[in-house]
């Protein structure tokens, strides 16, 4: 098995991260021992919202394309789709969520003493 291309593949993956990944990792890494419980829970909720957004984007790929893709409203929907998806995931995390943020919060409190 040839693993010479593995380093270039990992460089490609690192360079192809989108702004959401960078934002989520910066948010979680900015939490320190001096952070309050509210800041930690907020970072966990942002991570859950980002996770949900990625799940929804992958689910969207499974839906067949509409035959009226050339309709004038299609471009408008495509333009606002990402921002609407971000708002939906943010709102759903703030209201009920999956419970992932709370689990992550409890795990960090228990293991890292934050």
URSULUR-V205041 format. One line per field, one symbol per residue. phi: phi as a letter, one per 20 degrees, with the letter a starting at -180 (. if undefined). A space follows every 10 residues. Layout:
phi->???
This chain:
phi->.edfefffff fffffefeff ffffffffff fcfefeffff ffffffffff ffffffffff feeffffefe fffffffffe ffffffffff ffffecmenf ffffffffff edme
